Amino acid sequence: MTEISASPIAVSAHMKRPTLRFMLSHPAHVISLGVGSGLAPFAPGTFGTLLGLFAARWLQPLVGDAMFFAGLAVALVLSIWAAGVTGRALGESDHGSIVSDEVIAMALITAMLPGAAWKQFWAFLLFRLLDIWKPGPIGWADRNVKGAVGVMLDDLVAAGLTLLIFALWIRYL
């Protein structure tokens, strides 16, 4: 079994799930594993999505829109770097435990649908469905854009599609 040493803690290339020790071994792992939400024993993407929803509901009112969206842009850049580092360490660029893409996408969705918790609940469900099924442009991004940018892109496309569907729903229903 080959060992990958992109972090101080060597991780097997065939490792199914990273550990808390692995996550804490490098700041990139903490970021890409969603501050531990990616360590969930099942559905880590859903846990990352929940983190994004709750973080946005708490942070956006606290810091205001301009600071929140600026922070989200910085988080996106850091997350691309972190996903690259963690993906190399795990031997899989889009490892299931890398959830910073879901965190950022759902934080964006939540921030764009302020107020009513019912909207954010349905947006959460719609985003998870789109992220799992990967229809149309989401699937294209997932298949054709590789590496850390690809990890982020398919979730940002899913977020955009979620927001488009909500805009149409609110406008016409």
C-alpha positions as CSV (number, residue, x, y, z in Angstrom):
1,M,0.0,0.0,0.0
2,T,1.5,3.3,-1.0
3,E,1.7,6.2,1.5
4,I,1.2,9.8,0.5
5,S,3.0,12.3,2.6
6,A,1.5,15.7,1.5
7,S,0.9,16.3,5.2
8,P,2.8,15.5,8.4
9,I,0.5,12.5,9.0
10,A,1.0,10.0,6.2
11,V,-2.3,8.7,4.9
12,S,-2.8,5.6,2.9
13,A,-3.9,6.3,-0.7
14,H,-6.7,3.7,-0.2
15,M,-7.9,5.3,3.0
16,K,-11.7,5.3,3.0
17,R,-12.3,7.9,5.6
18,P,-9.8,10.4,7.1
19,T,-9.5,10.7,10.9
20,L,-9.6,13.6,13.3
21,R,-5.8,13.3,13.6
22,F,-5.4,13.6,9.8
23,M,-7.7,16.7,9.7
24,L,-5.7,18.4,12.5
25,S,-2.4,17.6,10.8
26,H,-2.7,20.5,8.2
27,P,-4.7,23.7,8.1
28,A,-5.8,22.8,4.5
29,H,-7.4,19.6,5.9
30,V,-9.4,21.6,8.5
31,I,-10.7,23.8,5.8
32,S,-11.5,21.2,3.1
33,L,-13.0,18.8,5.6
34,G,-15.4,21.5,6.7
35,V,-14.0,21.9,10.3
36,G,-14.9,18.3,10.9
37,S,-18.2,18.0,9.1
38,G,-16.5,15.9,6.4
39,L,-15.6,13.3,9.0
40,A,-19.2,12.3,9.5
41,P,-19.5,8.5,9.3
42,F,-22.3,8.8,6.7
43,A,-23.5,11.5,4.3
44,P,-20.6,13.9,4.9
45,G,-21.8,16.2,2.1
46,T,-25.1,16.6,3.9
47,F,-23.3,17.6,7.1
48,G,-21.1,20.1,5.2
49,T,-24.3,21.5,3.6
50,L,-25.8,21.9,7.1
51,L,-22.7,23.7,8.3
52,G,-23.0,26.1,5.4
53,L,-26.6,26.8,6.1
54,F,-26.1,27.4,9.8
55,A,-22.9,29.4,9.3
56,A,-24.6,31.8,6.9
57,R,-27.7,32.1,9.1
58,W,-25.5,33.1,12.0
59,L,-22.7,35.1,10.3
60,Q,-24.5,37.1,7.7
61,P,-26.6,39.1,10.1
62,L,-23.6,39.5,12.4
63,V,-21.2,40.9,9.8
64,G,-23.5,42.3,7.2
65,D,-23.9,41.6,3.5
66,A,-20.7,43.2,2.2
67,M,-18.4,41.6,4.7
68,F,-20.2,38.2,4.4
69,F,-19.9,38.0,0.6
70,A,-16.3,39.3,0.7
71,G,-15.5,36.5,3.3
72,L,-17.3,34.0,1.1
73,A,-15.0,35.0,-1.8
74,V,-11.9,34.6,0.3
75,A,-13.2,31.3,1.6
76,L,-13.7,30.1,-1.9
77,V,-10.1,30.8,-2.9
78,L,-8.8,29.2,0.4
79,S,-11.1,26.2,-0.2
80,I,-9.7,25.6,-3.7
81,W,-6.2,25.6,-2.3
82,A,-7.3,23.4,0.6
83,A,-9.2,20.9,-1.5
84,G,-6.1,20.5,-3.7
85,V,-3.8,19.8,-0.7
86,T,-6.3,17.4,0.9
87,G,-7.1,15.6,-2.3
88,R,-3.5,14.9,-3.0
89,A,-3.0,13.7,0.6
90,L,-6.0,11.4,0.3
91,G,-5.1,10.2,-3.2
92,E,-8.4,11.3,-4.6
93,S,-9.1,14.9,-5.8
94,D,-12.8,14.8,-5.0
95,H,-12.8,12.6,-1.9
96,G,-16.2,12.4,-0.3
97,S,-14.9,13.8,2.9
98,I,-13.9,17.1,1.2
99,V,-17.0,19.2,1.9
100,S,-15.9,22.8,1.8
101,D,-17.5,23.0,-1.6
102,E,-20.9,22.1,0.0
103,V,-20.3,24.5,2.9
104,I,-19.6,27.5,0.6
105,A,-22.3,26.7,-1.9
106,M,-25.0,26.4,0.8
107,A,-23.7,29.5,2.5
108,L,-24.2,31.3,-0.8
109,I,-27.7,29.9,-1.3
110,T,-28.7,30.8,2.3
111,A,-27.3,34.3,2.0
112,M,-29.3,34.8,-1.2
113,L,-32.5,33.6,0.4
114,P,-32.5,35.6,3.6
115,G,-35.2,35.5,6.1
116,A,-37.7,32.8,5.8
117,A,-36.4,29.5,7.2
118,W,-38.9,27.6,5.0
119,K,-37.1,28.9,1.8
120,Q,-33.8,27.8,3.2
121,F,-35.1,24.4,4.2
122,W,-36.4,23.7,0.7
123,A,-33.3,25.2,-0.9
124,F,-31.2,22.8,1.3
125,L,-33.2,19.8,0.0
126,L,-33.1,21.0,-3.6
127,F,-29.4,21.7,-3.5
128,R,-28.6,18.2,-2.0
129,L,-30.7,16.6,-4.7
130,L,-29.0,18.5,-7.5
131,D,-25.6,17.9,-5.9
132,I,-26.2,14.1,-5.7
133,W,-27.9,13.6,-9.1
134,K,-25.8,16.1,-11.0
135,P,-28.2,16.9,-13.9
136,G,-27.2,18.9,-16.9
137,P,-24.5,21.6,-16.4
138,I,-23.7,20.2,-12.9
139,G,-22.8,16.8,-14.3
140,W,-20.9,18.5,-17.2
141,A,-18.8,20.5,-14.7
142,D,-18.2,17.3,-12.5
143,R,-17.1,15.3,-15.5
144,N,-15.0,17.9,-17.4
145,V,-13.4,20.1,-14.8
146,K,-10.9,18.2,-12.7
147,G,-8.8,19.0,-9.7
148,A,-9.6,21.4,-6.9
149,V,-11.4,23.8,-9.2
150,G,-13.6,21.0,-10.4
151,V,-14.4,20.0,-6.8
152,M,-15.7,23.6,-6.2
153,L,-17.3,24.2,-9.6
154,D,-20.0,21.5,-9.7
155,D,-21.3,22.7,-6.3
156,L,-21.3,26.3,-7.4
157,V,-23.2,25.4,-10.5
158,A,-25.6,23.4,-8.3
159,A,-26.0,26.5,-6.1
160,G,-26.7,28.7,-9.1
161,L,-29.3,26.2,-10.4
162,T,-30.9,26.0,-7.0
163,L,-31.2,29.8,-6.9
164,L,-32.5,30.0,-10.4
165,I,-35.2,27.4,-9.6
166,F,-36.1,29.4,-6.5
167,A,-36.3,32.7,-8.4
168,L,-38.7,31.1,-10.9
169,W,-40.7,29.5,-8.2
170,I,-41.1,32.7,-6.2
171,R,-41.8,34.7,-9.4
172,Y,-44.4,32.3,-11.0
173,L,-46.0,30.3,-8.1
